[in-house]
Every structure is written in structure tokens, then in C-alpha cells.
Amino acid sequence: MLLPLSSQPAEPPFNYRVSKCPVDRSSASHRIAIIRTGSSGDIIMTSPLLAGLRRSYPNAYITWFVEPKFADVLTANPFVDEIVLWKSGPWKRSMNRRAFPPWSWEIAGLKKRLSEWNFDVLISFHGEQFEWLTENCGAPIKIGFFDEFPQFDKSGEEILRKRIFTSSVTAGQQKPHRTDTALLALKLLNLPSCDDKQLYLGFTESDLEAGRVLLNASGLSAGSAYAVIAPFTTWDTRNWSLDKFASLGQNLQSNLNLRIVLIGSLDQKEGIQKLARDLGEQTVVAAGNLTLRQMAAVISEAGLLVSGDTGPMHTAAAVGTPYVALFGPTPAPGRAPLRGQGIIVDKHVSCAPCDLSVCKNSGSEYIQCMSSIGVDEVYRECEKLIYGNSGSVGSGN
């Protein structure tokens, strides 16, 4: 289901200079569609591609198709001209069941929109749907990202060229970083690379004020030093224990004089409230009370963020906040931000990184990659960042 979001926020991004197309779609030098529907971390990791496109095509009109729940990642982006909200979940499930209706209507509506808007370039990060999306969609150049062997298919006419790049590699090789993978689209378009690999997540001045109001209402006065902890990820295998987060938070409070702000989604609130009780009454619980952009604003004014491999880690890198990220089953070289003041802590156990959401081990080896990370070593990395002993992304191991 397509739900167009016709305009950006009335306010410009507070933290970036705006660089959008100066003309409407019909007058643009290039009309570019990007399809990456989620998650927030994946979208943020893809954002350097936007900077590269804008630098080469200052008069291009860039449209991004995204799931509604992740739209806030883009609504204050300095480079995106238009966002289309695409509820892709229902027809994806229908496609997986090979159920012709209603999936056929959903895809027909999307392809009709793509054709009507006369895109010059279509970039899709959803390989499983690429052929269905791009067939007769009208874009002369189509770039797709696949998790299978590379395919290159050129028709007889150069204008109908199809370029498809795969994000996977042969067995035993490491997949490229997701940001580097996204930037390969520039190479396929014969454009200069975006070497700084800066991540982008914009927020407005109103978002900043809303975040400050929430913190003030929780007893955190303006100018007070605080650390943000995001204790949960979308995978249980990527989560550090709440007991260890509690011990870490207590050390940050007592030794570094940092108040603790806990963030997360509504469905994580019960666990976050338990952690807050362990940390004491001075803890600020912001879980479920902030929009994604407001969360970015709160992180931007924090002295530190601690999290697993999750969206807030990418947010911290995008807004310039020092962070310590705990990695276990997912590969840090392929997921950790390539730019920012961050330290990665991971344990090189024999079965990691497995990149699995369910641990295959049991007993003492269950999620050993995360459970073997100690509180003291994480605290030492936090201390380095607070005292300015580390200014770049590195490994805490």
C-alpha cells in the first residue's frame, strides 16, 4: 500500500545544512528513486549514498520509499526531496505464500506509480522483489542489491540497461560493510565515491526542545551531563544482560557523575523499567516517550551512548556523540559505523560472528559472544571516551 508523504517538516534540519533539489520533479536534471524500507539502522547506513548523489547531481529530485514506522529516519534528511510511505509487509507476506491476490494489486499499484513519475534511476535494496518491481517500471537505469551470485543482464538497447550488484561474496570471504555496499551504486552510475562516509539522521529544533522538555520533566536540568543507554536490540542474541547494564550504569553514575537516560521502544518498556529500578530513582526512562528524531536530539546532547548493534549506535555516529557498542553475533566490520567517535567491544569466540538471531548453543556457551563481555572492560572504554583518550572508531578488545 502506497501512502505518499508529500512534504518534509516545516522546520529544516537543526543539525545539517539543507541541500535539496531547487526545482520540482518535472524540471529536475535526474529523477532518482531509492527503495530501502527499513530498518532504521540500515537506512542510516545507506545515507552516505544520498550525499554522493547530491554532490554529483545538485538538481536531482530524490524520492525514497520507506515503511511508515521508519519514516522519521528520513523526514529531516538534508538531501531527500520526497518520501513515499510504503506498507510493504502485507504483500511481501502474500508473495512468500505465492498468493496471487492481493499481492498482484499492491505491486501493480507501485509499478504504476514508478512508471508515472518517470524515474531516470531506480535503486532497490530488496533483491527478492527486484524483478517484480523493476519490470516495465520505466526507469532507464535500475540498480539492485542481491544476496546471491552477481547477475548482469543487458538488453539490446543501452537505454534499457539493467545493472544488478550482489551484496554477498564467496564462502570464507567477509561481506563488505553495508555503507560501502550502498556506495557501489555511485560506481555503477560512474559517479565519484563519497569517501567521508558520514552518516545522516536529521532532527529539527522542535525535536531538540521536545527532548529537553522530557529530560527536564524527569529531573534532569539543562546542562547536566548524562549518558544514554539503549539496552535492547531487535535480536535476543545481540542483547547484553540487564544485570550488566545495571552495574555499568552504576559505575557511570558514581565514578563519572553521569545521569543515566534509558531509551527503547514501547514493547521494551517493561525490561527498561526493571533496569531503571536497579539504577535508582535518578534514572530517566525515555522509552516509548520519544519519536525517532527526538531520540536523535537527546543522543546528540549526551556525553556518551552505550548500546548493542542497533539503531541508536548508528544514530550516535550520525549526530557526533561518542559511543561504545557491544557486538556479538553480528560482524562489527560489516555493521559498525565507519565514521564517528566510537569504540567497539567484542569477544572473538569460536562461533562468532554467526549473524544469527537464534543462538544454536546451549548451557554455558549460550550467547557466549555477548555474555563473555565484562562490565569492567566496557566501563574502561566509556572512561576513555569521556576523558578524551580515544577519538576514533576502534576495538576495545
C-alpha positions as a printed Julia matrix, in Angstrom:
397×3 Matrix{Float64}:
  0.0     0.0     0.0
  1.41    3.39   -1.03
  0.85    6.4     1.2
  2.69    9.44   -0.2
  4.17   11.85    2.31
  4.14   14.99    0.23
  6.34   17.27    2.29
  9.19   17.4     4.76
  8.79   19.01    8.22
  8.1    22.75    8.12
 11.36   23.22   10.01
 14.69   22.44    8.36
 17.1    20.0     9.99
 18.75   21.59   13.03
 21.98   19.64   12.68
 22.69   19.73    8.91
 22.8    22.23    6.1
 19.92   21.56    3.71
 20.84   20.55    0.16
 17.7    19.64   -1.78
 16.59   19.89   -5.39
 15.87   23.57   -6.21
 13.15   22.69   -8.75
 10.16   20.35   -8.89
 10.32   16.76  -10.11
  9.33   17.57  -13.69
 12.16   20.11  -14.07
 14.86   18.12  -12.26
 18.03   17.04  -14.04
 17.55   13.48  -12.74
 14.67   11.71  -11.0
 16.05    9.09   -8.63
 14.06    6.51   -6.66
 15.6     4.66   -3.72
 13.77    1.69   -2.21
 15.01    0.78    1.26
 12.02    0.27    3.52
 13.83   -0.4     6.85
 15.23   -0.87    9.4
 16.37    2.43   10.92
 19.98    1.25   11.2
 20.05    0.01    7.59
 18.6     3.29    6.34
 21.15    5.32    8.29
 23.98    3.13    6.95
 22.71    3.85    3.43
 22.53    7.63    3.96
 26.05    8.45    2.65
 24.74    7.42   -0.77
 22.42   10.44   -0.66
 25.33   12.81   -0.07
 27.19   11.28   -3.0
 24.19   11.6    -5.32
 23.56   15.19   -4.3
 27.19   16.24   -4.8
 27.17   14.9    -8.36
 23.57   15.84   -9.17
 22.7    19.08   -7.31
 19.49   19.4    -9.36
 18.33   15.8    -8.97
 14.96   15.04   -7.36
 15.42   12.16   -4.9
 12.46   10.06   -3.76
 12.76    7.42   -1.03
 10.28    4.57   -0.44
 10.12    3.57    3.23
  7.94    1.74    5.75
  5.83    4.24    7.75
  7.38    3.23   11.08
 10.85    4.16    9.82
  9.91    7.4     8.03
 11.32    9.58   10.83
 14.81    8.48    9.8
 14.3    10.45    6.58
 11.8    13.24    7.22
 14.53   15.69    8.28
 17.2    14.33    5.96
 19.03   17.2     4.24
 19.1    15.53    0.82
 15.75   13.74    0.34
 13.15   15.67   -1.67
 10.21   13.32   -1.26
  9.25   10.35    0.89
  6.73    7.72   -0.11
  5.36    5.61    2.73
  5.08    2.05    1.51
  3.33   -0.57    3.64
  5.19   -3.42    2.01
  4.68   -6.03    4.74
  1.26   -7.4     3.69
  2.15   -8.0     0.05
  5.59   -9.38    0.98
  3.85  -12.0     3.12
  1.42  -12.71    0.28
  4.31  -13.11   -2.13
  6.04  -15.55    0.22
  2.87  -17.64    0.28
  2.62  -17.34   -3.5
 -0.87  -15.93   -3.07
 -1.68  -14.0    -6.23
 -4.23  -11.57   -4.77
 -3.86   -9.15   -3.01
 -0.16   -9.06   -3.79
 -0.8    -8.51   -7.51
 -2.79   -5.35   -6.81
 -0.13   -3.98   -4.46
  2.72   -4.5    -6.88
  0.65   -3.22   -9.81
 -0.09    0.0    -7.91
  3.55    0.51   -7.05
  4.73   -0.16  -10.6
  2.11    2.25  -11.94
  3.44    4.95   -9.59
  7.03    4.26  -10.59
  6.11    4.49  -14.28
  4.06    7.69  -13.89
  6.85    9.51  -12.1
  9.32    8.91  -14.93
 12.31    8.0   -12.8
 15.67    8.01  -14.55
 17.34    5.81  -11.94
 15.82    3.24   -9.59
 17.97    1.81   -6.77
 16.46   -1.07   -4.79
 18.0    -2.71   -1.73
 15.41   -5.5    -1.75
 16.75   -8.1    -4.15
 13.97  -10.6    -3.53
 11.47   -8.19   -5.09
 13.76   -6.53   -7.64
 12.5    -8.26  -10.78
  8.86   -7.67   -9.86
  9.48   -4.03   -9.02
 11.58   -3.08  -11.98
  9.89   -4.9   -14.86
  8.4    -2.22  -17.12
  8.77    0.39  -14.36
 10.07    2.96  -16.84
 13.46    3.76  -15.27
 16.26    3.51  -17.89
 18.83    2.54  -15.23
 17.99    0.08  -12.48
 20.38   -0.98   -9.74
 19.54   -3.85   -7.43
 21.28   -5.42   -4.44
 21.04   -9.19   -4.1
 22.11  -11.82   -1.58
 23.15  -14.25   -4.29
 25.64  -14.62   -7.11
 26.13  -11.43   -9.16
 23.95  -11.09  -12.21
 24.5    -8.72  -15.1
 21.74   -8.52  -17.67
 21.92   -6.05  -20.53
 19.24   -5.77  -23.17
 19.97   -4.91  -26.78
 19.34   -1.22  -26.18
 21.72    0.64  -23.89
 18.91    2.85  -22.59
 17.22   -0.22  -21.1
 20.38   -1.32  -19.33
 19.89   -3.21  -16.09
 22.72   -3.28  -13.57
 22.5    -5.62  -10.65
 25.07   -5.87   -7.88
 25.14   -8.53   -5.22
 25.98   -7.85   -1.57
 27.16  -11.39   -0.89
 30.57  -12.95   -1.5
 32.02  -16.4    -1.92
 32.32  -18.74    1.05
 35.05  -17.78    3.5
 35.1   -14.14    2.47
 33.71  -11.3     4.54
 30.79   -9.31    3.18
 31.58   -5.65    2.55
 30.3    -3.07    5.0
 26.7    -2.09    4.3
 27.69    1.53    3.76
 30.39    0.5     1.27
 27.86   -1.76   -0.45
 25.38    1.11   -0.82
 28.07    3.42   -2.19
 28.75    0.96   -5.0
 25.63    2.42   -6.61
 27.72    5.55   -7.27
 30.32    3.44   -9.03
 27.67    1.82  -11.22
 26.47    5.31  -12.15
 30.05    6.37  -12.98
 29.98    8.98  -10.2
 32.71    9.93   -7.72
 32.67    7.98   -4.47
 31.58    9.53   -1.18
 34.79    8.9     0.74
 33.91   10.59    4.04
 31.09    8.03    4.66
 29.35   10.43    7.03
 26.02    9.07    8.31
 22.96   11.34    8.33
 19.96   11.45   10.66
 18.39   14.87   10.87
 16.28   16.39   13.61
 14.6    19.77   13.94
 14.85   22.48   16.58
 11.41   21.43   17.83
 12.7    17.87   18.26
 15.59   19.21   20.33
 13.24   21.24   22.51
 10.85   18.3    22.98
 13.74   16.13   24.13
 14.91   18.77   26.58
 11.4    19.18   27.99
 11.12   15.44   28.63
 14.5    15.32   30.37
 13.71   18.4    32.45
 10.36   16.92   33.5
 12.27   13.86   34.72
 14.54   16.0    36.89
 17.48   16.32   34.51
 18.19   20.04   34.44
 19.57   21.86   31.41
 23.31   21.44   31.05
 23.51   18.31   33.21
 25.88   15.62   31.97
 24.23   12.34   31.04
 24.83    9.05   29.28
 22.23    7.3    27.13
 21.88    3.53   27.4
 19.94    1.55   24.79
 19.85   -1.89   26.44
 17.83   -3.77   23.82
 18.19   -4.67   20.16
 15.8    -6.44   17.8
 17.58   -9.79   18.35
 17.91  -11.53   21.7
 21.33  -12.76   20.62
 22.58   -9.16   20.35
 21.44   -8.21   23.86
 23.78   -7.8    26.83
 22.29   -8.79   30.18
 20.28   -6.2    32.13
 22.29   -7.01   35.26
 25.49   -5.99   33.49
 23.89   -2.83   32.13
 22.81   -2.03   35.7
 26.38   -2.47   37.02
 27.77   -0.38   34.17
 25.21    2.37   34.76
 26.0     2.47   38.46
 29.7     2.92   37.64
 28.91    5.72   35.2
 26.8     7.45   37.83
 29.16    7.11   40.78
 32.55    7.44   39.05
 31.85    9.77   36.12
 28.96   11.8    37.54
 26.7    10.95   34.63
 22.94   10.69   34.94
 21.51    7.75   33.0
 18.84    8.1    30.31
 17.29    4.83   29.1
 15.83    4.65   25.61
 13.95    1.97   23.71
 10.61    1.14   22.16
  7.27    0.69   23.89
  7.46   -3.09   23.72
 10.8    -2.95   25.55
  9.49   -0.71   28.31
  8.95   -3.43   30.93
 12.6    -4.53   30.8
 13.78   -0.92   30.75
 11.72   -0.08   33.83
 13.29   -3.06   35.64
 16.72   -1.7    34.71
 15.69    1.76   35.93
 14.71    0.35   39.33
 18.14   -1.26   39.64
 19.84    2.01   38.69
 17.89    4.14   41.16
 15.42    6.98   41.16
 17.71    9.43   39.36
 17.38    7.36   36.16
 15.4     8.91   33.31
 13.17    6.49   31.39
 12.55    7.83   27.89
 11.48    4.51   26.33
  8.3     4.93   24.31
  8.19    8.68   25.0
 10.31    9.95   22.13
  9.95    9.95   18.37
 12.97    8.72   16.47
 14.02   12.27   15.63
 13.56   13.38   19.26
 15.67   10.42   20.36
 18.39   11.58   17.95
 18.25   15.04   19.51
 18.57   13.59   23.04
 21.53   11.45   21.94
 23.15   14.49   20.3
 23.46   16.26   23.66
 24.62   13.19   25.62
 28.18   12.74   26.73
 28.06    9.07   25.78
 25.86    6.32   24.36
 26.18    2.62   25.21
 24.29    0.02   23.19
 24.48   -3.22   21.27
 24.41   -3.42   17.48
 21.24   -1.4    16.99
 19.83    1.82   15.51
 20.89    4.16   18.38
 24.53    3.22   17.7
 24.18    4.49   14.12
 22.28    7.5    15.42
 25.14    8.41   17.76
 27.61    8.21   14.88
 25.33   10.36   12.71
 24.9    13.13   15.32
 28.51   13.1    16.57
 28.08   11.56   20.02
 30.78    9.23   21.43
 29.52    5.66   21.75
 30.54    2.23   22.98
 28.88   -0.59   21.06
 28.82   -4.22   22.17
 29.0    -6.75   19.34
 28.42  -10.48   19.49
 26.7   -12.47   16.73
 26.86   -9.73   14.09
 30.14   -8.82   12.36
 31.44   -5.45   13.54
 33.47   -4.85   10.34
 30.25   -5.01    8.33
 27.88   -3.18   10.68
 29.71   -0.73   12.96
 29.74    2.87   11.66
 32.77    3.66    9.53
 32.97    7.18   10.88
 32.38    8.59   14.33
 33.74    8.65   17.87
 33.07    5.04   18.71
 34.67    2.05   20.35
 33.58   -1.49   19.55
 33.77   -4.18   22.23
 33.52   -7.76   21.01
 34.78  -11.17   22.07
 36.29  -13.42   19.45
 34.67  -16.68   20.49
 34.91  -19.57   18.05
 31.31  -19.42   16.8
 31.08  -15.65   16.33
 30.1   -13.79   14.32
 27.36  -16.19   13.25
 24.91  -13.45   12.2
 22.0   -15.47   13.61
 19.03  -14.19   15.58
 18.76  -17.5    17.46
 21.8   -18.96   19.23
 22.46  -22.6    18.34
 24.43  -23.22   21.54
 23.14  -24.14   24.98
 24.34  -24.17   28.58
 27.42  -22.08   29.37
 28.03  -21.46   25.65
 24.59  -19.92   25.04
 25.15  -16.43   23.54
 28.73  -16.66   24.84
 29.76  -13.9    22.45
 27.73  -11.4    24.49
 27.86  -12.97   27.97
 31.67  -13.04   27.93
 31.84   -9.24   27.64
 32.65   -7.93   31.1
 31.35   -4.83   32.84
 34.82   -3.58   33.74
 36.11   -3.66   30.16
 33.07   -1.79   28.87
 33.42    0.79   31.64
 37.09    1.34   30.74
 36.12    2.11   27.14
 33.44    4.52   28.35
 36.01    6.22   30.52
 38.37    6.61   27.57
 35.71    8.41   25.55
 34.6    10.65   28.4
 38.17   11.69   29.18
 39.04   12.1    25.52
 41.64    9.33   25.31
 40.1     7.92   22.15
 38.9     9.98   19.23
 38.12    7.43   16.56
 36.36    4.17   15.97
 38.41    1.24   17.2
 38.22   -2.07   19.02
 38.07   -2.47   22.74
 39.44   -5.97   22.52
